[in-house]
């Protein structure tokens, strides 16, 4: 039988909230450029704390900067090929 082990990284294995650390990193490297992104993310975190978070909405929101990277990488690749 296989055993599944799940870790809660926030404030345990990682000092801080991993979603905040990830968002800050993406802002530091200019992947997130929307000046309201942090405010929107904090609003989602408040919804989470209140037990009212729509997880599908949050996942779509939080992954949107990375989804945009995929098209940018494709465009850069096309520019290098030709």
C-alpha positions as CSV (number, residue, x, y, z in Angstrom):
1,X,0.0,0.0,0.0
2,X,1.3,3.5,-0.9
3,X,1.1,6.3,1.7
4,X,0.3,9.8,0.7
5,X,1.9,12.5,2.8
6,X,0.7,16.1,2.6
7,X,2.5,19.0,4.1
8,X,1.0,22.4,5.0
9,X,3.9,24.5,3.8
10,X,2.6,27.9,5.2
11,X,4.3,28.9,8.4
12,X,5.7,25.3,8.8
13,X,8.2,24.2,6.2
14,X,8.2,27.7,4.7
15,X,8.4,30.9,6.7
16,X,5.4,32.8,5.5
17,X,2.3,32.2,3.3
18,X,3.4,30.5,0.1
19,X,0.8,32.2,-2.0
20,X,2.0,35.6,-0.8
21,X,5.6,34.7,-1.4
22,X,4.8,33.4,-4.9
23,X,2.9,36.5,-5.8
24,X,5.7,38.7,-4.5
25,X,8.2,36.8,-6.6
26,X,6.1,37.1,-9.7
27,X,5.8,40.9,-9.1
28,X,9.6,41.2,-8.5
29,X,10.3,39.6,-11.9
30,X,7.6,41.7,-13.5
31,X,5.4,38.8,-14.5
32,X,2.6,40.5,-12.5
33,X,2.2,44.1,-13.6
34,X,-1.4,44.8,-12.6
35,X,-1.1,47.3,-9.8
36,X,-4.4,46.0,-8.3
37,X,-3.3,42.3,-8.3
38,X,-2.2,42.4,-4.6
39,X,-5.4,44.1,-3.5
40,X,-7.5,41.5,-5.4
41,X,-5.4,38.7,-4.0
42,X,-5.9,40.0,-0.4
43,X,-9.6,40.2,-1.1
44,X,-9.6,36.5,-2.1
45,X,-7.6,35.6,1.0
46,X,-10.2,37.4,3.1
47,X,-12.9,35.4,1.4
48,X,-10.9,32.2,2.3
49,X,-10.7,33.3,5.9
50,X,-14.5,33.9,5.9
51,X,-15.2,30.5,4.3
52,X,-16.7,32.1,1.2
53,X,-13.9,31.7,-1.3
54,X,-14.9,30.4,-4.7
55,X,-11.9,28.2,-5.4
56,X,-12.4,28.0,-9.2
57,X,-12.4,31.8,-9.4
58,X,-9.3,32.1,-7.2
59,X,-7.4,29.5,-9.2
60,X,-8.3,31.2,-12.4
61,X,-7.2,34.6,-11.0
62,X,-4.0,33.3,-9.3
63,X,-2.8,31.4,-12.4
64,X,-3.7,34.1,-14.9
65,X,-0.1,35.7,-14.9
66,X,1.4,32.3,-15.7
67,X,-1.2,31.5,-18.4
68,X,-0.2,34.8,-20.1
69,X,3.5,33.6,-20.0
70,X,2.7,30.7,-22.1
71,X,1.6,32.8,-25.0
72,X,4.5,35.2,-24.6
73,X,7.0,32.3,-24.6
74,X,5.4,31.0,-27.8
75,X,5.6,34.4,-29.4
76,X,9.3,34.7,-28.4
77,X,10.0,31.3,-29.8
78,X,8.5,32.2,-33.1
79,X,10.5,35.4,-33.3
80,X,13.7,33.4,-32.7
81,X,12.9,30.8,-35.3
82,X,12.3,33.3,-38.1
